[in-house]
Amino acid sequence: MIDPGRIRIPASPSLTRLLQPAIFIVGSLFYSLTASRTPGWMDATLVLSMVRKLDLGTWVDTHNLFNLLGFLWLKAWPRQDAHFMLAILAGLFGALTISFIFRAVVELTGEVISACFAALVLMVSHSLWWHSTMVNVKTLDSAILAIMVFFIFRYDRTGKPAWLFAASFCLGLGCVNHVLMGLFVFAFLALVIYRIVRPRPHSGRHIGIAVLCALLGGAFYLYLFVCDVRDAMIVTGSGDVRAWMRNVWQAFLPTFDDATGGKFKQLMFATNLPAGVARFWRINYAFLLGYNFPSPALAMAFYGLWVFWKKPAFRLSLVFFLIALLAQAVWSANYFVWDMYAFAQCVYVLLGIPIGLAAERLLRSPPALRGAFLVLILPMLVLPGVIYARMPSWYRNGGIMQRFFDSYPDISLTAHTWDPVEFITNPDKRGYDKVKRYAEAFFAIVPQGTHFLSADSRADYPLRYYYRDYLHVRTDIQYHSIWSPALTEDGARDVALALRACLDEGAPVYAASIQNPERPVLDQLFLLAAPARSLESIQALSTDEYVRQFPGVELRKIVFSEAEQVWIYRLVLRAR
């Protein structure tokens, strides 16, 4: 029953069992109502493609568990739009996340009001909300994380090893979906050390079983890893064991490198950055933390850490939680990519727990402080949505927000195609249709047999993976796709040679942009016609000079929307 002096509702088993599915339903409805009805940019349609092909493997961007579950999910909804249905699935995982954060807070506080508050604050936080309305794998990570933390807290409260075994299984299962989940091994190691220092009966045996459960949870990934190593081995007829072992090792190294980041690792813990760039990323991490909880809820999260520290009955839970939070924060704060908000999502989800602890303490505080908290509850739930909806207009109006977002090193890679600030800052995607409008304008303009140069950061993924491969729209278009993180000078030259051949044959050729990341390809095309020029002199040309001086080829700008600054270019051979 309600305690009027403290505003608490003790968490009886029946009430908890009733509220958890209710929170899941609320989250599911909220995310489905704000989900994207049309395709998104960047990885959204890449994930769709991998799910439809049931792409499995150990490459770091192959999320096996989501691909498998998404494949089965689409089979259950064959007549619905695949992109929208995968966005709904991501939202269900987001709702599952907040429902288990609710359960985790209940384990620590023994009451439900603060747990409900923590779940709702997390529901409207930027990263979880955004990833729950788009096609993305991150909400499956967060759901596994929330379940795993709940199991650890339950193990600490009850002492029953079955909960430890279940949490360990989640660790392995998380790695099947994303190698990033392997960072939680540090929290489990801290738990093992804690058990060694303060042992319980049969702790050693329980830890051994927990290790086996983790291996069982990750067994599918381990199987895929062995298969990839086997496929990378050079087949020889030699029966020499030492040669075979050397062959295995040489196949293991590149497989392990691909599984743990590959070319992305140059962005992790980079030490050769200019001081200004490094300072930007530090500021960016702090900004994203505040943007994820743009209300007093963030202050509550830090206060809740102190409250957690003051719970001696949950020391094991505290050790696990703090090491997990530290490992995820250190890694995500040193991965210098534009979607840092995505890779820090585990940090944000974990912070939902101390928010609940702080709420529980405030609800049983003196009347004045309790009243202030009650007054702020509604703004804390409404303010994020208001700020997220207004941010794109604040950016367009100039000032500090525009200067900050324009400082992102990669923001120019989307220029004249889509507005990354609008796309990223507002998680409410129910009315977002920019990809659809771009595609419709593109298909209406380009003739049959068009050759189109584009990159991953522009329209390449939605045009190829959604419209061509899924909807079978304009399958006549030949896409010359570049993946900007791996584009080399030789690779750019190869694409330029292919485009030159198309031009010589009289085929229609278009480019998504004449800026980076397509610019290196066009620079090589420039060199093919003017070999006496140096690449450095070409790269130094302004956009207007580039268009005017391009040898033998006219770069005609085709405007889709002047107001939104969206256009492409047609490459036409000049009359001789």
N, C-alpha and C positions, 0 to 999 in steps of 0.2 A: 504493500500500500504506500501511498505518497506520504512522505515525512514533510509537513509544512514548514518546519523549522529549518530544514536543510534543502528543500526542493530536491528530493531524491526519490527514485523509484527502484527499490531493490530488484535485482535481476533474478527472478525465479526461472527455473528451467522452462516452464510452459510459456512465460512471457517472452523469453529470449527466442524460443522456437517460433513464436508468432511474429516477432518483430524482424528477425533476420530475412525471411522471405518477403516481408512487406518492404523493407529497404531495398532489396534486390528488384522488386517490381517498380518501385519509385524511380530507382536509377535507370532501369531498362526503358521505362516510358520517357524519362527526361532525355536520355541519349538518343532514343529512336526519333523523338520529335525534332531534335536539333541535328540529326544526321544529314550528311550530304546526299542529296538526291541524284547528283550528277558526278562525273569523275573528278578527281583531284589531280594536281600536278605531281611531279617527282615520283616518289616511291609508291604512291597509292595504286596506280595501274600496273606497276612492276610486280607488286605483291599479288595482285589479281592474276597476272599471267602465271606466276610461279604456282599459285594455288590450283589453277585450272589444269596445268601440266603435271601437277603433283611432283614438283621439283624437290628432290631430296638429296642431301649431301652435306659436306662439312665446310663448304665455303662460308665465311662469316656472315654473309647476307642471306644464307639459306636457312629459313626458320622452319625446321622440319615439323614441329608439333602444330604450329599454326597452319602450315600448308596441308597437313593431313586432316586436321579438324575442319579447316575451311573447305577442302575438297569434299568431305562427307556432307558438310552443311549445304553446299551448292547442289549436291545430288538430291537433297531433301526438298529443295526449292527450284526445280529445273525451269519453271516458267517465269521466274522473277529475274529482274536485272541483277547480274552477278555482282557488280560493284556495290549496289545499294545493299544487297543481302550480306556482303562481307562487312560493310560498315555497321550493319545491325549486329553482326556477330561480334565485332570489336566492342560495340556498346554493351553487349551482354557480358563480356569479360570485364568491362569497366564496372558494371553494376555488381558483378561477383566480387570485385576488388573492394568496393565500399561496404558490401555486406559482411565480409570477413574482417575488415578493419573494425567494424562495429563489434563483432564477436571478440576481437583481440582486446579492445578497450573494456568490454564487459569482464573479461578474465582478470584485468588488473584492478578494476574499480568496483565490481560487483553491483553496478547499477546501470540503467539503460538510457537516461536522459543525456548524459554526457557522451555516451557511445553513439547515440543517434545524431547528436550535434557534430561529432567528429566525422561521421560518415557523410553528412550533408555538406559540410565545409569541403571535404575532399572531393565530393561529387562535382562541385562547381569550380574546383581549382583548374587552372589553365591546362596543364599538360594532360591530366587524366581526361578532362572534358574533351580536349581537342582530339586526342587519340581514340576516344570513344565515339566520335562522329565521322571518322575517316577510316579508310582501309589501312590498317596498320597492325603490327604484331605486338606493340608495346603493352597493350592492355592485357594480353595473355601473360606476359611477364609479371605485370603488377598483380594479377589474380593469383598466380602461383606464389608470389612473394607474400601476399596477405594471408593466404592459407597456411603457408609455412610458418610465418610468425605466430599466427593463432595456435598452431600445434605446439610450438616451443613454449608459449605462455601457458598453455594447458598442461604440458609436461611439467613445467616448473610448479604449477599450483597443485597438481594431483600426485606428482611423483611416479606416474604410470609410464613405463618405458615405451608403450605402444605409441604414444604421442611423439616421442623422440624419433621412433622409427618412421612414422608417417612424415615428419618434417624432413628427415634425411631423404626419403623417397622424393619429396618435392624438390629438393636441391638437385638431384639427378635429372628429374623431369624438366626442371627449368632450363638446364643446359641443353636439352633436346631442342628447345625452342630458340634460345639465344645464349651464346657463349658468355655474354655479360653476366648471366646469372651465376656463373662460376665464381664470381667475386664473393658470394656468400660463404664460400668455403672458409674464409678467414673468420667469420662469425662462428662457424662450427668448430674450428680449431680453438677459438677462445673458449667455447663451451667445454671442449675436451680438457683444456688446461684447468678450467675452473673445477671440473669434476675430479681431476687429479689432486688439486690442492684441497678440495673439500669433498671427499668421496662419499658416495652412498653405497649401500650394499649392491654388489654385482655391477658396479659402474663400468669396470673393464669389459665385461661380457656385453653389456648393453651398448657400449661404444663400438665394439666389433660388429655387432648386429646392425647398428646404425650405418656403418660404412658399407656393409653389404646391401642395405636398403638403398643407399645413394647410388651404388653401382647398378642396382636393379632398375632404379628410376631412369638412369642415363644409359641403359643397355642398348636402346635403339640407336642412340648417337654413337656409342662405342662401336656398334656393328657397322654403321655407315663409315666411321673413320677407318676401320680395318679394310673395308671395301675400297675406299679411296686410296689408301696406301697400296693395296694390292694392284689397283688399276694403274698407279703411277710407277710401279716396278718395271724395270726393263727385263723382258723375257730372254733368258739365256739358256743354252743347253748344258752349261757347266754344272757338275754335281758338287763343286767345291763349296763347303758349308760357309767358309769365311767370305767367299765372293757373294754368296746368297745373303749373308748378314749385312754386308756392305751395301748391297742392292736395297735391302729393306730400309736401312738407315737413310740412304739417299732419297728414297721415296717418302720416308716419314717426315723429313725436314720441310720440304715445300708444302706438304699436306698440313702439317702443324702450323706453318706460317700462314697459310690461307685461312685456317680455322680460327686463328687468333688475331686476325685483322688484315693481313696482307698489306696492300698499298696504303690502307688507312692508318697503319701504325706510325707513319711519318707525322701524323697529326696528334699523336699521343705523347704527352710529356716532352714536347718539342723544346729544345734548349738553345736553338740557334735563331730565335725570333728577335727582331728589333724590340727595344724596350717599350716603345709605344704600342706595338701589336700585342705583346704579352699583357700590358696594362689594360688594353681594351678587353681582352678575354676575361681578365679578373673582374673588371667592372661588369661585364656582360653576365657573368655567373651570378653576381649579387643582384643585378637587375632582374634576371629571370626568377630568382628565388622570391623577390618581392612581387613580381608580376604573377607568379603562380598563386600566391596568397595575398592579394592586394587589399588587405583589411587588417584589423587587429588580430586576426587569427594567426599571423606569422609571429607576433610577439607572444601569443599564447603557446606556440610551439616551443619556443625557447624557455618560457616559464615552465612548461610541462616537462621538459628535460630535468629541471631541478626537482619537480614533484616526483618524477620517476626515481630519481636518486634517493629520495626520502622514503622509498618503499622497501624496507629491508627484507620483507617476505618474498620479493621478486628479484633477488640479486642475480640469479642466473639469467633471467629474462633481460635484465638491464645490461649485463655483459654482452649477451648475444646481440641485443638491439644496437648498442653503441658501436660495437665493432662493425656490424653490418652497415650502419649509417656512415661511419668513417670511411670504410672501404669504397662504398658507392660515391661518396662525396669527393674523395681524393681523385678517384678515376674520372668522374664526369667533369670535375673542375679543370682537369688537365687534358681533356679531349677537345681540341680547338676546332670545332665544326659549327656551322650555322645552326644546326638543329640540336644544340646543346640542351635545349629544353626537353628534348625527347630522351636523351641519354641520362639526364638527371631525374627522370620520372620516378625511379626507385627511391631516391632521396625524398621527393615530395610525398610519395605514398607512406613512407616510414614516418614522416613528420605528422601525418594524420593521427598517430597514436598519442604523442605528447599533447597534441591539441585537445584530445579527449580527456587526458589526465588533468590538464589545466582547467577545463570546463568543470570537471568533477570537483576540484578543489574550490573553484570560484562559487559553485552552487551551494557549498556549505560554508561559505565565508560570512563575515559580518554583513548585516542587511544593506549598508550603503554600497559596499563593493559588489555584493550579489545583485543589487538593483542595477548598477551600472552595466554589469555583464548582460543582464536580461534585456536591457535597452539596446545593446549592441548586437544581439543575436541576429535580428532581421537584417540590419545593414551588412553584417558579415556574409550573409547568404545571398544578398541581392547585389551588393556593390561590385563583386567580380564581373557579373554579366554586364553591368552598365559600363564598366571601364573597358572590357574587351570589345564591346560594340562600338565605343567611341574612339578607340585607339587609331583605326585607319584614318579617320578625319583629322585627328590631332596631328598625325604624321603629315598629311597633305597640307595642313595649315602652316607648316614650317616650324621653326623654333628648335628647342632642344631635342624633341622627339625625332624630328627629321634628321638632325645632325647625328644623333645617336644611331639610328637605324642605317643611315647611309655610311656609317663607319664599318659595317659588316664587310669583310673582304670579298664576299661572294655575291653581294646583292646586285652588282652590275650584270651578273651572269643571266639574270632574268629580264633585263631591260627590254622594253618594247614587245614583251610577250605576256607577262603577268606581274601582278603587284605582290611580292612576297610578304609585305607588311600586312596587307589586307588578308591574305590567305592564312598567315601564321597567327596573327594576334587575336583573331576572333574565332573561337571554337564553335560558335553557332553557325552551322553550315547549311541549314535548311533551305536558304534562298540563294546559295552560291551556285552560279551557273557560268562562270568565266571560261572554263574549259569547253563547255558545250558551245558557247558563242564563238570562241576562237575556232573550233573545229568546223562549225557550220560556215563561217566566213571563208576559211581556208579551202574547204571542199567546193564552195561556190565559185571560187576564183581560179583555181589551178586546173589546167586542161588534162585530158587523158594522157597517161604515160609520163606524168611529171616525176622528176627526180628532186628530192627534197633533202637539203642538208640541215640537220638539227642535232641538238645535244640533249643529254639527260636533264639538264637544268632548265630546258625550255619545253617545247611541246612534244618531244620525241616519244616519251613513254605513253601518254594518253592517246596520241594519234596511232601509234603502232599496236600497243597491247590491248587497248580498249576498242577503238573504232575499226582498225583493220582486222586484228586477230579474233576479237570477240563478236563484234557486230557485223563484220565483213563489209564495212563501208569503204569504198574507194580502194579496193585491193589492187587497182592498177598502179597506184603510186609506189615508186621505189624510194625507200628511205635510206639515206646515207647517214648513219647514226654514229655519233662519237660519244664516248664516255670520258668526260673532261678530266677526272682524276688520273686517268692512265694515258692521256693523249701525248704522244711523243712527236718530235719533228719528223721522224720517218713515217709514223702513222698518219700524220697530217698530209705528208706528201703523197702517200698511197691514195687517200681519199680525194686529194686534188687531181691526181691523174685520172681517177674514175670520172670525176665531174668534167674534166677537160674532154674526155672521150665522148661523154654525153652531149656536150656542147657542139663538138665537131660533127656529131651525127644529126644535129638539128633537133634534139630532144629538148623539151622544156625543163629548165633547171631553176630551182628556187633555193633560197637560204633563209633560215629562220631569223638570222641577224647577220650583220657585218661586224659585230663586236665579239669579244670573247664569250663563250669558248669556240665559236665557229671561226673566229678571225684567223687563228693559225692555219686552218685549212685554206682559207681564201688568200692568205699571205703566200702559201706555196703555189697556189694557182697564179698569183701575180708573178712569182718568180719564173714559172714555166714560160710565160710570155715575155718576161724581161729578165733573162738570166744575168745580164750585166749589173743589175741592181743588187745591192746587199740586203739581206734579210733585216738588218738593223735599221736601214733607211726606210724600208717599207713599214716596219712596226712603228716608226716614229711619226708617220703621217696622221694628221687629224682625220676625222670621219669625212669631212667635206673634201679634203685633198685626196683621200683614199678613193672616193667615188669618182672624182674628176680625173685622176691619173691612172686608174686601173687599165692596164694595157689590153686592148682587143675585146674587152667585155664591158658592157654597160650594166650598171647596177641600178635597176629601176625599183624605187620604193613603192610597195603596194600597201596602202593604208586600210586597216580593218576598222580602227576607231581612233580618230584624231584626238578626241577628248581624253581617251584612256592611254594615248601614246602607244598603240599596238599596231605593228606593221611587220611585213616581211619584205624580201627583195627578190626580184627576178633577175637572173643572169642571162643577158642576151649578147650574142656576138655582134660587135660593131661592124658596120658596113665597110668593106675594104675599098 
